[in-house]
Amino acid sequence: MTVTVTPEQLAAAQKANVEALLTLATTALDSVERLVSLNINTVRTSFDEAVAQTKAVSAVKDPQELASLSSAAVLPVVEKSLAYSRQVYEIVTGAQQAVSKLAESQLAEINKNVASALDKLAESAPAGSDVAVAAVKSAIAAANSAYDQVTKAVKQVTEVAESNVEAATKATVQAIGAAAKTK
């Protein structure tokens, strides 16, 4: 009742693991590259806008003009901050989805290998052990079902949270816009 693993099976498993690791590393590096690019562009744009705002403030001739200039600067800053946050969120979410996809494919492969090993074990098991093998298969199926349900629930919660954040963002921009107009 032994299950043997051939060198070819070990080599194939090692190759699959290396490919999965490379995919994970590539996803991480791509995400970091996008974040760094976003940050560099944001800093560059913010610096240019700060210089322009400083020049505009230095050219102000009366307090009312200064107040008007300050009020006009608030909404664009908030909108740009929210846009930046959305872009960071999209990058991180994209990376998370790629990692989840990889994890799901790895889990599917593990499940396939476990099922195959159980089938081989059942073939060489002594008489009467088929009940134990069936129980293990049932437990694995139940665990997979629970995993699927949790994954679906997490996706639903994420979608609700995303829509709530989007609604709150729009409300914030509108409130700041309305406050800036009343000044």
Disulfide bonds with the S-S distance in Angstrom:
none
